[in-house]
Amino acid sequence: MFYQRSVLTSILVVLLTTETALAALNGHCPPLGPVLPAPKNPKVHESVRLAIDRVTNTFQNLTADLLSTGISVAVKSIHEIDPLLELHHTPTILNPNGTSTIDSQTVYRLGSISKIFAVLSLLKQSHVRLDDPITQYVPELRELKGETDEVSDVTTVRWGEVTLGALASHMSGISTDLTIDLASFPLDWTEVGLPKLNETSKTGCGGVFGLPPCNRTEFFRDFGKRHPVYAPFTNPVYSNVASVILSYAVEAITNMTYDNYVKQSIFAPLSMTNTTIFNGPEKNAWGFIPVNETWFDVSFGYEDVAGGFYSNTVDLLSFGTGILKHTLLDSTKTRKWMKPATSTSSSGLLIGGPWEILRSNTVTKDKRLIEFYCKAGNLNSYNNMLCLVPDYDIVVTILSGGPQSNADLVDLVLTKVVQGLLPAIEDAGKAEVLPKFGGTYTDATTNSTITLSLDDGPGFAVSNWVVRDVDVIKNYSKFGALSSSPTSRPVSIRLYPTNLGSGCHDVWRAVFDIGTPEESAEKDANSFWPDASCHTWGSMDRLTYGFRSMDEWVFLLRDDGSAQSVDLRTFRVELKREA
């Protein structure tokens, strides 16, 4: 019903190379994250406008044969009011019970994108920690009855070891579902070799195929009969039920029904007026209901939490923007939320809470590693995607439904959008940052100078670095005199922004890439793990003098945000930026 799809398999084939690759262009190894400030007005740049035209043409070609399948695609910078890109396809064959024109207000069923709301609801509770055991909030889990009287690690979940965070990141080890148990559906399964079952082995609910929706009582009656898949924190296993249990915790903590809490604390602040947990027949005119779609008005009972929400393009863009702008959580909590919780057997896919984090080093010109914080959603013929790209402050939404809607279609559209737009947005960022920070900085009294320029590599290239008549780059090996392995190899220096600064100051960090691109490539080729030559995380802030790091640069900003000077902290010299 609402599952992690092979989504993430087919898109990674496109986005990720299986060959050993350099960490970034020419062997550079930037820190993970943005290498330049995200552009504030990407839409005004010609490269972005041309990319939008190309993506639009691609979308029209992809949808030309979708006769009964609808799809909505949008991309938005959080710094602009209107979307960068908004495309909708209304099929020629329509269900008369739904909308006749698909646009930004058209409502789709979300599927598992719904899971984000449960995790966010918990993160908003200041006195709740993700390391708290779930039994602290849902003690009934300890009393679940098994399929038999046997109680062991084979048959019984160790609920006392399952935390809120484990449920949020699919690391609880519990089973996936109850409502799709084959035994509940009125077919003769003995024809395919399955045994005949008595009624106690059937849930008798599901919300589809004539079955009533499952309620909370039925959940606690039946879920203990499912065996664990792993012990907690062993491996990620996708679970719809995990979100249901989290919603029970939300209700216990807030003393509110889950749907009322989500409406009040998430949807209302972001003006998400068309996002609901049960749409109801009265809103069918707003909804895209594909021909022969029977699940648009179906409630799955407690599993609506995991995949039963409805929403539209406008609301999802608002939601993604609200996350990246820290509207619902403060910046520290948001940064912590948007980090991986565990890896998977795919080197290009990590899991967060409940993010499905795609990693690619083939999208932009600088070939660095970029993370895409996504959540897929699938419900019968509805297939959707929400993706946040923190490096560029970008939100991507894809909503689709119909007989030709599937994971492959959504993956293909996401790939075309990412590959088509991100290089242009990268160019826009460079075009905006160059006049603000690029150029030559000097201090005549100490005969010091430095030049910042842009090329196809990540961040700013640093050159002509002279302080008190000393060429810093040529003499870099002398700074490593205390190192166990001082180097005389070539040094390339790049400058990257941090998220530190206050008012008129902005802090950046320099990274010293040692050796040639060929040496980095050789190191990578001779190692059994990818990007073995890239270890910036362990080399930053190493060279210090008088408690000040050589890689810390502090810019003094003018009122318009452009650099007036740069303070090279270690050298205790301030260089003025030349006009």
C-alpha positions as CSV (number, residue, x, y, z in Angstrom):
1,M,0.0,0.0,0.0
2,F,2.3,2.8,1.1
3,Y,5.8,1.6,0.6
4,Q,9.4,2.4,0.1
5,R,9.6,1.6,-3.6
6,S,12.2,0.4,-5.9
7,V,12.2,4.2,-6.4
8,L,15.1,4.6,-5.0
9,T,16.7,1.8,-6.9
10,S,16.0,3.1,-10.4
11,I,16.8,6.7,-9.7
12,L,20.1,5.8,-8.2
13,V,21.1,3.9,-11.3
14,V,20.8,7.1,-13.1
15,L,22.2,9.5,-10.5
16,L,25.1,7.5,-9.2
17,T,28.1,6.1,-10.9
18,T,29.3,2.7,-10.0
19,E,32.9,3.5,-11.0
20,T,35.4,4.9,-8.5
21,A,35.2,8.7,-8.8
22,L,37.1,11.6,-7.4
23,A,35.4,13.4,-4.5
24,A,34.9,16.4,-6.7
25,L,36.3,17.9,-9.9
26,N,40.1,17.8,-10.1
27,G,40.4,15.8,-6.8
28,H,39.0,18.6,-4.6
29,C,37.4,17.4,-1.4
30,P,34.9,20.0,-0.1
31,P,33.0,19.6,3.2
32,L,29.6,18.0,2.9
33,G,27.0,20.6,2.2
34,P,26.7,23.8,0.3
35,V,30.0,25.0,-1.2
36,L,28.6,28.5,-2.0
37,P,25.6,30.4,-0.7
38,A,22.3,29.3,-2.3
39,P,21.1,31.8,-4.9
40,K,18.5,34.2,-3.6
41,N,16.9,35.0,-7.0
42,P,17.6,32.0,-9.3
43,K,14.7,32.7,-11.6
44,V,16.3,36.0,-13.0
45,H,19.3,34.2,-14.3
46,E,19.3,33.3,-18.0
47,S,20.9,29.8,-17.4
48,V,18.0,28.9,-15.1
49,R,15.4,30.3,-17.5
50,L,16.9,28.2,-20.4
51,A,17.0,25.1,-18.1
52,I,13.3,25.6,-17.2
53,D,12.5,25.7,-21.0
54,R,14.4,22.5,-21.5
55,V,12.8,20.7,-18.6
56,T,9.3,21.9,-19.8
57,N,9.9,20.4,-23.2
58,T,11.1,17.2,-21.6
59,F,8.0,17.0,-19.4
60,Q,5.7,17.6,-22.4
61,N,7.4,14.7,-24.3
62,L,7.2,12.4,-21.2
63,T,3.5,13.1,-20.7
64,A,2.3,13.1,-24.3
65,D,1.1,9.5,-24.1
66,L,-0.4,9.7,-20.6
67,L,-4.0,9.5,-21.8
68,S,-5.5,8.7,-18.4
69,T,-2.7,9.6,-16.0
70,G,-2.3,13.0,-14.4
71,I,0.9,14.5,-13.0
72,S,2.0,17.7,-11.3
73,V,5.6,18.8,-10.9
74,A,7.0,21.9,-9.2
75,V,10.3,23.3,-8.1
76,K,10.7,26.2,-5.7
77,S,13.5,28.2,-4.2
78,I,12.7,29.1,-0.6
79,H,13.9,32.6,-1.3
80,E,11.3,33.4,-3.9
81,I,7.6,33.7,-3.7
82,D,6.6,31.9,-6.9
83,P,7.8,28.4,-8.0
84,L,10.8,28.3,-10.4
85,L,9.0,25.6,-12.3
86,E,5.4,24.4,-12.2
87,L,4.1,21.9,-14.7
88,H,0.8,20.0,-14.8
89,H,-0.6,17.4,-17.2
90,T,-4.4,16.8,-17.4
91,P,-5.1,13.5,-19.2
92,T,-7.7,13.4,-22.0
93,I,-9.6,10.5,-20.3
94,L,-11.0,11.7,-17.0
95,N,-13.2,10.4,-14.2
96,P,-16.3,12.7,-14.1
97,N,-16.3,12.4,-10.3
98,G,-13.1,14.4,-10.0
99,T,-11.5,17.6,-11.3
100,S,-11.5,18.4,-15.0
101,T,-8.3,20.4,-14.9
102,I,-5.1,19.6,-13.0
103,D,-3.4,22.6,-11.5
104,S,-1.5,23.6,-8.3
105,Q,-4.7,23.3,-6.2
106,T,-5.5,19.8,-7.4
107,V,-5.6,17.3,-4.5
108,Y,-3.9,13.9,-4.7
109,R,-3.6,11.1,-2.2
110,L,-0.1,11.4,-0.7
111,G,0.8,7.8,0.3
112,S,3.8,7.6,2.5
113,I,4.7,11.2,2.3
114,S,2.2,11.3,5.2
115,K,4.8,9.7,7.5
116,I,6.8,13.0,7.7
117,F,4.0,14.6,9.7
118,A,4.2,12.0,12.5
119,V,8.0,12.4,13.0
120,L,7.7,16.2,12.8
121,S,4.9,16.2,15.4
122,L,7.2,14.4,17.9
123,L,10.2,16.7,17.1
124,K,8.0,19.7,18.1
125,Q,7.7,18.3,21.7
126,S,10.4,20.1,23.6
127,H,10.4,17.6,26.5
128,V,10.5,14.5,24.3
129,R,13.7,12.8,23.1
130,L,14.0,10.4,20.2
131,D,16.0,8.1,22.5
132,D,12.9,7.7,24.7
133,P,11.5,4.2,24.7
134,I,8.1,4.0,22.9
135,T,6.7,2.2,25.9
136,Q,7.1,5.4,27.9
137,Y,4.2,6.8,25.8
138,V,2.4,3.7,24.5
139,P,2.7,1.2,27.4
140,E,0.0,-1.0,25.9
141,L,2.7,-2.4,23.5
142,R,4.1,-4.4,26.4
143,E,0.8,-6.3,26.7
144,L,0.6,-7.4,23.0
145,K,-0.5,-11.0,22.7
146,G,1.3,-13.3,20.2
147,E,0.0,-15.7,17.7
148,T,0.8,-18.5,20.3
149,D,1.7,-18.4,23.9
150,E,5.4,-18.7,23.0
151,V,7.4,-15.6,24.1
152,S,11.0,-15.4,22.7
153,D,13.2,-13.3,20.5
154,V,11.8,-15.2,17.6
155,T,8.2,-14.4,18.2
156,T,8.2,-11.2,20.3
157,V,9.4,-7.6,19.8
158,R,11.6,-6.3,22.5
159,W,9.4,-3.2,23.0
160,G,11.5,-1.9,25.9
161,E,14.4,-1.5,23.5
162,V,12.4,0.2,20.7
163,T,12.8,4.0,20.8
164,L,10.9,6.8,19.1
165,G,13.9,7.4,16.9
166,A,14.0,3.7,15.9
167,L,10.4,3.9,14.8
168,A,11.0,7.2,12.9
169,S,13.9,5.8,10.9
170,H,12.6,2.2,10.3
171,M,15.2,0.8,12.7
172,S,12.8,-0.7,15.2
173,G,13.0,-4.2,13.6
174,I,9.2,-4.5,13.7
175,S,7.1,-5.8,10.8
176,T,5.8,-3.7,8.0
177,D,2.0,-4.0,8.1
178,L,-1.2,-5.6,9.2
179,T,-3.8,-4.4,6.7
180,I,-2.4,-6.2,3.6
181,D,-2.4,-9.7,5.1
182,L,-3.6,-11.9,2.3
183,A,-5.8,-13.9,4.7
184,S,-8.1,-11.0,5.2
185,F,-9.1,-10.8,1.5
186,P,-12.0,-13.0,0.3
187,L,-10.1,-15.2,-2.1
188,D,-9.3,-18.9,-2.0
189,W,-5.6,-18.9,-1.2
190,T,-5.5,-22.7,-0.9
191,E,-5.4,-22.7,-4.8
192,V,-1.9,-21.4,-4.6
193,G,-0.7,-23.8,-1.9
194,L,-1.5,-21.8,1.2
195,P,-3.3,-23.6,4.1
196,K,-6.9,-22.9,5.2
197,L,-7.0,-20.6,8.2
198,N,-9.4,-20.0,11.0
199,E,-10.9,-16.6,11.8
200,T,-8.4,-15.8,14.6
201,S,-5.6,-15.7,11.9
202,K,-7.4,-13.0,10.0
203,T,-7.5,-9.2,10.7
204,G,-10.9,-8.9,9.1
205,C,-10.2,-5.2,8.3
206,G,-8.2,-3.1,5.8
207,G,-10.4,-0.4,4.4
208,V,-10.4,-1.8,0.8
209,F,-12.1,-4.6,-1.1
210,G,-15.2,-4.4,1.0
211,L,-13.3,-4.7,4.3
212,P,-13.9,-2.1,7.1
213,P,-11.1,0.2,8.1
214,C,-8.9,-1.1,11.0
215,N,-9.3,0.6,14.4
216,R,-7.0,1.0,17.4
217,T,-8.6,-1.9,19.2
218,E,-7.9,-4.2,16.2
219,F,-4.3,-3.0,16.1
220,F,-3.6,-4.0,19.7
221,R,-5.5,-7.2,19.2
222,D,-3.5,-8.4,16.2
223,F,-0.1,-6.7,15.9
224,G,1.5,-8.9,18.6
225,K,0.9,-11.8,16.3
226,R,3.5,-10.5,13.8
227,H,7.1,-11.6,14.5
228,P,10.0,-9.2,14.6
229,V,12.1,-9.0,11.5
230,Y,15.3,-8.0,13.4
231,A,16.3,-6.9,16.9
232,P,16.1,-3.1,17.2
233,F,18.8,-1.1,15.6
234,T,20.1,-4.0,13.4
235,N,18.9,-3.0,9.9
236,P,16.3,-0.7,8.4
237,V,13.1,-2.4,7.5
238,Y,10.3,-0.3,6.0
239,S,7.3,-0.2,8.4
240,N,3.9,1.5,8.0
241,V,3.0,0.4,11.5
242,A,5.9,2.4,12.9
243,S,4.2,5.7,11.9
244,V,0.9,4.5,13.5
245,I,2.6,3.8,16.8
246,L,4.3,7.2,16.7
247,S,0.9,8.8,16.2
248,Y,-0.3,7.0,19.4
249,A,2.7,8.6,21.2
250,V,1.7,12.0,19.8
251,E,-1.8,11.6,21.1
252,A,-0.5,10.6,24.6
253,I,1.9,13.5,24.8
254,T,-0.4,16.2,23.5
255,N,-3.7,14.9,24.8
256,M,-5.2,15.6,21.4
257,T,-6.3,13.4,18.5
258,Y,-3.5,13.0,16.0
259,D,-5.3,14.6,13.1
260,N,-6.3,17.7,15.2
261,Y,-2.7,18.1,16.5
262,V,-1.2,18.0,13.0
263,K,-3.8,20.4,11.6
264,Q,-3.1,22.9,14.5
265,S,0.6,22.6,14.8
266,I,1.8,22.0,11.2
267,F,-0.9,22.7,8.6
268,A,-2.3,26.0,10.1
269,P,1.1,27.8,10.5
270,L,2.0,27.0,6.9
271,S,-1.5,27.7,5.5
272,M,-1.8,24.2,4.2
273,T,-5.6,24.5,3.8
274,N,-6.0,21.5,1.5
275,T,-4.0,18.9,3.3
276,T,-6.2,16.6,5.3
277,I,-6.1,13.1,6.8
278,F,-9.5,12.3,5.3
279,N,-10.7,14.3,2.3
280,G,-14.3,13.2,2.1
281,P,-16.6,13.1,-0.9
282,E,-17.4,16.9,-0.6
283,K,-13.9,17.7,-2.0
284,N,-13.9,15.3,-4.9
285,A,-14.3,18.2,-7.2
286,W,-10.8,19.4,-6.1
287,G,-9.3,15.9,-6.4
288,F,-7.7,14.1,-9.3
289,I,-9.5,10.8,-9.3
290,P,-8.1,8.6,-12.1
291,V,-10.4,6.4,-14.1
292,N,-11.2,3.2,-12.2
293,E,-9.4,4.5,-9.1
294,T,-11.3,3.1,-6.1
295,W,-9.1,4.3,-3.2
296,F,-9.6,8.0,-3.4
297,D,-12.3,8.1,-0.7
298,V,-11.1,5.1,1.2
299,S,-10.1,5.3,4.8
300,F,-7.6,2.7,6.1
301,G,-8.4,3.5,9.7
302,Y,-5.3,3.7,11.9
303,E,-3.0,3.3,8.8
304,D,-4.2,6.6,7.4
305,V,-1.4,8.0,9.5
306,A,1.1,6.1,7.4
307,G,-0.3,6.8,4.0
308,G,-3.8,8.2,3.9
309,F,-3.3,12.0,3.8
310,Y,-4.4,14.2,0.9
311,S,-2.6,17.3,-0.4
312,N,-1.7,19.4,-3.4
313,T,1.2,21.2,-5.0
314,V,0.7,24.5,-3.3
315,D,0.6,22.9,0.2
316,L,3.6,20.6,-0.3
317,L,5.7,23.5,-1.6
318,S,4.7,25.4,1.5
319,F,5.6,22.5,3.7
320,G,9.0,22.0,2.2
321,T,9.7,25.7,2.4
322,G,8.6,25.7,6.0
323,I,11.1,23.0,6.8
324,L,14.1,24.6,5.1
325,K,13.2,28.1,6.5
326,H,13.0,26.6,10.1
327,T,9.4,27.8,10.4
328,L,8.2,24.8,12.4
329,L,11.5,23.8,14.1
330,D,14.4,26.0,15.1
331,S,17.5,25.8,13.0
332,T,19.4,23.4,15.3
333,K,16.5,20.9,15.5
334,T,16.0,21.1,11.7
335,R,19.7,20.5,11.0
336,K,19.7,17.5,13.3
337,W,16.5,16.2,11.7
338,M,17.9,16.4,8.2
339,K,20.8,14.1,8.8
340,P,21.0,10.3,8.2
341,A,20.1,7.9,10.9
342,T,21.4,4.7,9.2
343,S,22.8,3.4,6.0
344,T,21.3,0.8,3.7
345,S,22.8,-1.9,1.4
346,S,22.8,0.8,-1.3
347,S,25.8,3.0,-1.0
348,G,23.8,5.8,-2.5
349,L,20.8,5.6,-0.2
350,L,20.7,6.6,3.5
351,I,17.7,6.6,5.8
352,G,16.7,9.5,8.1
353,G,13.5,10.0,10.1
354,P,11.7,9.2,7.8
355,W,13.8,10.6,5.0
356,E,15.0,8.5,2.1
357,I,18.3,10.3,1.4
358,L,19.6,10.0,-2.1
359,R,23.3,10.8,-2.7
360,S,24.8,11.8,-6.0
361,N,28.1,13.1,-7.3
362,T,27.1,13.3,-11.0
363,V,24.6,16.2,-11.0
364,T,26.6,19.4,-10.9
365,K,29.7,20.6,-12.7
366,D,31.9,20.4,-9.7
367,K,31.0,16.7,-9.3
368,R,30.8,16.9,-5.5
369,L,28.5,14.7,-3.3
370,I,25.0,16.2,-2.9
371,E,22.3,14.8,-0.6
372,F,18.6,14.9,-1.5
373,Y,16.2,14.5,1.4
374,C,13.2,12.8,-0.1
375,K,10.1,10.9,0.8
376,A,8.3,8.8,-1.7
377,G,4.6,8.0,-1.4
378,N,2.6,5.3,-3.1
379,L,-1.1,4.4,-2.7
380,N,-2.7,2.2,-5.4
381,S,-2.4,4.2,-8.6
382,Y,-1.0,7.3,-6.8
383,N,2.8,7.8,-6.9
384,N,4.5,10.8,-5.4
385,M,7.7,12.4,-4.3
386,L,8.8,15.3,-2.0
387,C,12.5,16.2,-2.2
388,L,14.4,18.9,-0.4
389,V,17.8,20.0,-1.5
390,P,19.4,21.9,1.4
391,D,22.6,22.8,-0.6
392,Y,20.5,25.0,-2.9
393,D,17.4,25.8,-0.7
394,I,15.2,24.0,-3.2
395,V,11.9,22.1,-2.9
396,V,10.8,19.5,-5.5
397,T,7.3,18.0,-5.6
398,I,5.9,15.4,-7.9
399,L,2.3,14.2,-7.6
400,S,0.8,11.7,-10.0
401,G,-2.0,9.2,-10.4
402,G,-3.5,6.9,-12.9
403,P,-2.9,3.6,-14.7
404,Q,0.4,4.7,-16.1
405,S,1.6,6.3,-12.9
406,N,4.3,4.2,-11.2
407,A,7.6,4.4,-9.4
408,D,9.5,4.4,-12.6
409,L,7.6,7.4,-14.0
410,V,8.2,9.4,-10.8
411,D,11.8,8.4,-10.7
412,L,12.3,9.4,-14.3
413,V,10.7,12.8,-13.8
414,L,12.7,13.5,-10.7
415,T,15.9,12.6,-12.5
416,K,15.1,14.9,-15.5
417,V,14.2,17.7,-13.2
418,V,17.3,17.3,-11.0
419,Q,19.7,16.9,-14.0
420,G,18.0,19.7,-15.9
421,L,17.8,22.4,-13.2
422,L,20.6,21.9,-10.7
423,P,23.6,22.7,-12.9
424,A,21.8,26.0,-13.9
425,I,20.9,26.8,-10.2
426,E,24.6,26.2,-9.4
427,D,25.5,28.7,-12.1
428,A,23.0,31.2,-10.7
429,G,24.6,30.8,-7.3
430,K,28.0,31.5,-8.7
431,A,26.7,34.5,-10.6
432,E,25.3,36.0,-7.4
433,V,28.2,35.3,-5.1
434,L,31.1,36.4,-7.4
435,P,30.3,40.2,-7.2
436,K,29.8,39.8,-3.5
437,F,33.0,38.0,-2.5
438,G,35.1,37.5,-5.5
439,G,38.2,39.5,-6.4
440,T,41.4,40.7,-4.8
441,Y,41.9,41.7,-1.2
442,T,44.9,43.6,-0.1
443,D,46.6,45.3,2.9
444,A,49.4,47.7,1.8
445,T,50.8,48.2,5.2
446,T,51.8,44.5,5.5
447,N,52.2,43.9,1.8
448,S,49.5,41.2,2.0
449,T,47.1,40.1,-0.8
450,I,44.8,37.3,-1.7
451,T,42.6,36.5,-4.7
452,L,39.3,34.6,-4.8
453,S,37.9,33.4,-8.1
454,L,35.4,30.9,-9.5
455,D,35.8,28.1,-11.9
456,D,34.1,24.7,-12.5
457,G,35.3,23.4,-9.2
458,P,33.6,23.7,-5.8
459,G,33.7,26.9,-3.8
460,F,36.1,29.7,-4.4
461,A,39.6,29.1,-5.7
462,V,42.3,30.8,-3.6
463,S,45.4,32.2,-5.3
464,N,48.1,34.8,-4.9
465,W,48.0,34.4,-1.2
466,V,50.8,36.5,0.2
467,V,51.1,37.7,3.8
468,R,53.9,40.0,4.9
469,D,55.8,39.3,1.7
470,V,55.6,35.5,2.2
471,D,53.9,33.3,-0.4
472,V,51.6,31.2,1.9
473,I,50.8,28.5,-0.7
474,K,54.4,27.9,-1.7
475,N,55.5,27.8,2.0
476,Y,52.6,25.6,3.1
477,S,54.8,22.6,3.9
478,K,56.6,24.6,6.6
479,F,53.3,25.1,8.4
480,G,53.2,21.3,8.8
481,A,56.5,21.1,10.6
482,L,54.9,19.5,13.6
483,S,53.0,16.9,11.5
484,S,54.1,13.3,11.6
485,S,54.1,13.5,7.8
486,P,55.0,17.0,6.6
487,T,54.5,17.4,2.9
488,S,56.1,19.2,0.0
489,R,53.4,18.0,-2.5
490,P,51.3,20.5,-4.5
491,V,48.6,22.4,-2.5
492,S,45.3,23.6,-3.9
493,I,43.2,25.8,-1.6
494,R,39.4,26.3,-1.9
495,L,37.1,28.4,0.3
496,Y,33.7,27.3,1.5
497,P,30.9,29.0,3.6
498,T,29.9,27.8,7.0
499,N,26.6,28.5,8.7
500,L,28.3,30.8,11.2
501,G,28.1,34.5,11.3
502,S,26.4,37.4,13.1
503,G,25.1,40.5,11.6
504,C,27.9,42.0,9.6
505,H,30.2,39.0,9.8
506,D,30.3,35.8,7.7
507,V,32.6,32.9,8.5
508,W,34.1,30.8,5.8
509,R,36.6,27.9,6.0
510,A,39.5,27.1,3.7
511,V,40.3,23.5,2.7
512,F,43.9,22.6,1.7
513,D,43.8,19.8,-0.9
514,I,47.2,18.1,-0.9
515,G,48.6,16.4,-4.0
516,T,47.6,16.3,-7.6
517,P,44.3,15.1,-9.1
518,E,46.2,12.1,-10.5
519,E,47.5,11.2,-7.0
520,S,44.0,11.4,-5.6
521,A,42.7,9.2,-8.4
522,E,45.4,6.7,-7.7
523,K,44.6,6.6,-4.0
524,D,40.9,6.0,-4.8
525,A,41.7,3.3,-7.4
526,N,44.0,1.4,-4.9
527,S,41.5,1.5,-2.0
528,F,38.6,-0.8,-1.5
529,W,36.3,2.0,-0.4
530,P,35.1,4.9,-2.7
531,D,36.6,8.4,-2.4
532,A,39.4,7.2,-0.1
533,S,41.4,10.3,-0.8
534,C,38.6,12.6,0.5
535,H,39.0,13.2,4.3
536,T,38.3,16.9,4.8
537,W,36.2,16.2,7.8
538,G,39.3,15.0,9.6
539,S,41.7,17.7,8.4
540,M,39.9,20.9,9.0
541,D,40.9,23.2,11.8
542,R,44.2,21.4,12.3
543,L,46.8,24.2,11.7
544,T,46.5,26.7,14.5
545,Y,48.7,29.5,15.8
546,G,47.9,31.5,18.9
547,F,44.6,29.6,19.3
548,R,43.5,30.7,15.8
549,S,42.9,28.3,12.9
550,M,44.6,28.9,9.6
551,D,41.5,27.9,7.7
552,E,39.2,30.4,9.4
553,W,38.4,33.5,7.4
554,V,35.9,36.1,8.7
555,F,34.4,38.5,6.2
556,L,33.2,41.9,7.2
557,L,30.0,42.6,5.2
558,R,28.5,45.8,3.9
559,D,24.8,46.5,4.2
560,D,24.1,44.9,0.9
561,G,25.7,41.6,2.0
562,S,28.9,42.0,-0.1
563,A,32.3,41.6,1.5
564,Q,34.2,44.8,2.5
565,S,37.2,43.0,3.9
566,V,38.5,39.6,5.1
567,D,40.2,38.9,8.4
568,L,42.8,36.1,8.1
569,R,42.5,35.1,11.7
570,T,45.8,33.2,12.1
571,F,47.9,35.9,10.5
572,R,46.0,38.7,12.4
573,V,45.8,40.8,9.2
574,E,42.7,42.3,7.6
575,L,42.7,42.7,3.9
576,K,40.4,45.2,2.2
577,R,38.5,44.1,-0.9
578,E,39.5,46.1,-4.0
579,A,36.7,47.6,-6.2
